[in-house]
Amino acid sequence: MSRPTDDVPSGIDLDAMRARLLADRAALTGISTASLESRGPVELDHTSVGRLSRMDAIQQQAMALATERRRAESLQRIDAALARIEAGEFGWCGQCGEPVAPGRLALDPATLNCVSCAAG
């Protein structure tokens, strides 16, 4: 891990990675805002009678909340990747310090570890 912090592994276009991460963050934020209502309290629907309609609404709310948790985790990963770009650490494995394969970053620019370290 004696690499310079401003060194970028070969084959990685930081501008393209930053642009993709920013676009992904904007898309996730937009989806989160659009789905805000589905995560709110479940109101009793007087037009629909029965336990099942209320149970369906509660189940849909639970699924929306779980989806929002996954979305928030993705946003945290994206923000961490953007911070690594700014710090000059993007493209390097967070565990061993070796370069992360450009193909791996192309699939998921927010990834932190190389294939070896991710495999355990």
C-alpha positions as CSV (number, residue, x, y, z in Angstrom):
1,M,0.0,0.0,0.0
2,S,2.8,2.4,-0.8
3,R,1.1,3.9,-3.8
4,P,0.7,7.7,-4.2
5,T,-2.8,8.8,-3.3
6,D,-3.3,10.8,-6.6
7,D,-2.4,7.7,-8.7
8,V,-5.3,6.2,-10.7
9,P,-5.2,2.5,-11.7
10,S,-4.9,2.2,-15.5
11,G,-8.1,1.8,-17.5
12,I,-10.2,3.9,-15.2
13,D,-11.8,7.2,-16.4
14,L,-12.5,9.2,-13.2
15,D,-14.6,11.7,-15.0
16,A,-16.9,9.0,-16.5
17,M,-17.1,7.2,-13.1
18,R,-17.9,10.5,-11.3
19,A,-20.6,11.3,-13.9
20,R,-22.2,7.9,-13.5
21,L,-22.1,8.0,-9.8
22,L,-23.8,11.4,-9.8
23,A,-26.4,10.3,-12.2
24,D,-27.1,7.2,-10.1
25,R,-27.4,9.3,-7.0
26,A,-29.8,11.7,-8.7
27,A,-32.0,8.8,-10.0
28,L,-32.1,7.2,-6.6
29,T,-33.0,10.5,-4.9
30,G,-35.7,11.1,-7.4
31,I,-37.2,7.7,-6.9
32,S,-37.0,8.1,-3.1
33,T,-38.9,11.4,-3.3
34,A,-41.5,9.9,-5.7
35,S,-42.2,6.9,-3.5
36,L,-42.5,8.9,-0.2
37,E,-46.3,8.5,0.0
38,S,-46.1,4.7,-0.2
39,R,-43.9,4.6,2.9
40,G,-46.3,6.7,5.0
41,P,-48.8,5.6,7.6
42,V,-51.4,3.2,6.4
43,E,-54.8,4.9,6.4
44,L,-58.0,3.0,6.9
45,D,-59.8,2.8,3.6
46,H,-63.6,3.0,4.3
47,T,-64.5,2.1,0.7
48,S,-62.8,-1.2,1.0
49,V,-64.1,-3.4,3.8
50,G,-62.3,-6.2,5.4
51,R,-59.0,-7.3,7.0
52,L,-57.4,-8.3,3.8
53,S,-57.4,-4.8,2.2
54,R,-55.7,-3.4,5.4
55,M,-53.2,-6.3,5.5
56,D,-52.4,-5.7,1.8
57,A,-51.8,-2.0,2.5
58,I,-49.6,-2.8,5.5
59,Q,-47.6,-5.4,3.4
60,Q,-47.1,-2.8,0.6
61,Q,-45.9,-0.3,3.1
62,A,-43.4,-2.8,4.5
63,M,-42.1,-3.6,1.1
64,A,-41.8,0.2,0.3
65,L,-39.9,0.7,3.5
66,A,-37.5,-2.2,2.8
67,T,-36.9,-0.8,-0.7
68,E,-36.1,2.6,0.7
69,R,-33.6,1.0,3.1
70,R,-31.8,-0.6,0.2
71,R,-32.0,2.7,-1.7
72,A,-30.4,4.5,1.3
73,E,-27.6,1.9,1.4
74,S,-26.9,2.4,-2.3
75,L,-26.8,6.2,-1.7
76,Q,-24.3,5.7,1.1
77,R,-22.1,3.5,-1.2
78,I,-22.3,6.1,-4.0
79,D,-21.4,9.0,-1.6
80,A,-18.4,6.9,-0.3
81,A,-17.2,6.3,-3.9
82,L,-17.5,10.0,-4.7
83,A,-15.5,10.7,-1.5
84,R,-12.8,8.2,-2.7
85,I,-12.6,10.0,-6.0
86,E,-12.1,13.4,-4.3
87,A,-9.5,11.8,-1.9
88,G,-7.6,10.2,-4.8
89,E,-8.3,6.7,-3.5
90,F,-10.8,5.6,-6.2
91,G,-10.0,2.3,-8.0
92,W,-7.9,0.9,-5.2
93,C,-9.1,-2.0,-3.0
94,G,-10.1,-0.8,0.4
95,Q,-8.6,-4.0,2.0
96,C,-5.4,-4.9,0.2
97,G,-4.6,-1.7,-1.7
98,E,-4.3,-3.4,-5.1
99,P,-6.1,-2.0,-8.1
100,V,-9.8,-2.9,-8.6
101,A,-10.4,-4.3,-12.1
102,P,-11.8,-1.6,-14.4
103,G,-14.5,-4.1,-15.6
104,R,-15.6,-4.5,-11.9
105,L,-15.9,-0.8,-11.5
106,A,-17.7,-0.5,-14.9
107,L,-20.4,-2.9,-13.5
108,D,-20.6,-1.1,-10.1
109,P,-18.6,2.1,-9.7
110,A,-19.4,2.2,-6.0
111,T,-17.6,-1.1,-5.3
112,L,-14.9,-0.9,-2.7
113,N,-12.9,-4.1,-2.9
114,C,-11.1,-6.2,-5.6
115,V,-12.5,-9.6,-6.5
116,S,-10.0,-11.4,-4.3
117,C,-10.9,-9.5,-1.2
118,A,-14.6,-9.5,-2.0
119,A,-14.5,-13.3,-2.2
120,G,-13.0,-13.4,1.2
